[in-house]
Amino acid sequence: MILLSCNIRSFGKHLEIQHEDFYYAVVFCLLFFSIILSDGQADVSCDDPNSVQNGCGSACPPTCQQKQRGCIQVCVGGCFCRENYILDEETNKCVEEQSC
């Protein structure tokens, strides 16, 4: 019996597979990885109720302190403020734009 451990530590996911054939154990691990990473989000939840998970957001989102930033177009995953909300860097929370 072969024990193969599949880990995606940054997302807190772990799977252990026991199978007689190493090939099948590897295939199961690959399927596990593809399911977890398929949407780029890996079931990450955002702490702020005014933010949403996005697999491809701006690397330089606008903030209360700096609404327009010079930034190259880079796609990054993470939590981003909902529409009509903006990040307040002092509180690290998404607030309504007029509240800045």
NORLINVEN-V718501 format. One record per pair of residues at least 24 apart in sequence whose ideal C-beta (glycine too) atoms are under 10 Angstrom apart, sorted by sequence separation. I is the first residue (numbers start at 1). J is the second residue. If there is no record, write none. Layout:
i | j
I | J
I | J
This chain:
i | j
1 | 25
2 | 26
4 | 28
5 | 29
6 | 30
8 | 32
13 | 37
53 | 77
54 | 78
56 | 80
57 | 81
62 | 86
63 | 87
64 | 88
65 | 89
4 | 29
6 | 31
7 | 32
8 | 33
11 | 36
53 | 78
54 | 79
61 | 86
62 | 87
63 | 88
64 | 89
65 | 90
6 | 32
7 | 33
11 | 37
53 | 79
54 | 80
61 | 87
63 | 89
64 | 90
6 | 33
51 | 78
52 | 79
53 | 80
63 | 90
64 | 91
8 | 36
51 | 79
52 | 80
8 | 37
13 | 42
50 | 79
51 | 80
52 | 81
63 | 92
6 | 36
11 | 41
12 | 42
13 | 43
51 | 81
52 | 82
64 | 94
67 | 97
11 | 42
12 | 43
48 | 79
50 | 81
51 | 82
52 | 83
63 | 94
64 | 95
10 | 42
11 | 43
12 | 44
46 | 78
47 | 79
48 | 80
50 | 82
11 | 44
44 | 77
46 | 79
48 | 81
49 | 82
52 | 85
61 | 94
64 | 97
67 | 100
8 | 42
10 | 44
44 | 78
45 | 79
46 | 80
48 | 82
50 | 84
51 | 85
40 | 75
42 | 77
44 | 79
46 | 81
50 | 85
62 | 97
64 | 99
65 | 100
40 | 76
41 | 77
46 | 82
50 | 86
51 | 87
64 | 100
40 | 77
41 | 78
48 | 85
50 | 87
63 | 100
39 | 77
62 | 100
48 | 87
51 | 93
52 | 94
48 | 91
50 | 93
51 | 94
48 | 92
49 | 93
50 | 94
47 | 92
48 | 93
49 | 94
50 | 95
47 | 93
48 | 94
50 | 96
48 | 95
46 | 94
